[in-house]
Amino acid sequence: MARVGLTTEGLIRAGAETADEIGFERTTPTELARRFGVRTASLYSHVRNAHDLKTGIALFALEELADRASEAVAGRAGKDALTAFANVYRDYALEHPGRFAATRFPLDAEAAASSAGARHSQMSRAILRGYHLAEPHQTHAVRLLGSVFSGFVALEASGGFSHSAPDSQESWTEILDALDALLRTWPTAS
């Protein structure tokens, strides 16, 4: 990568690409400086430190994933919306493992408030409206969906399903069917 035109946005994008190549944890200002052919100190006019770089990558990934999810669920409802939403998360995690890891980076309150994280929650809740879940059940269901999606794709990406039958796609389809059935019959009595 050439030093010419080094910007904060370009650095964050390069950080996201690097995270996909070598892992989010290993993406540091030092690694990016090496890739840009500059001294690490040169990057500090664009990011304050490694935490700032990781926050930028996380915000970038959350926005990118929210855009994809929003497009996928537009005009859909019920199981169709749930499946489209889930598939976007899975596809993104497999296509961009470092960026997906970045979406789980702990953000401070200010960064979280300005992030696309709220869009992810709003889309989850919009999908769940089709299942007629009221609070606090809707919040529990949002957490369930996030746990299932993140857990499955993490295990799949690490090769956890590659040594046994059936194929992980078959399991994914069955899990989405089971989630749909669970959401349609969610126990609401306290």
Disulfide bonds with the S-S distance in Angstrom:
none
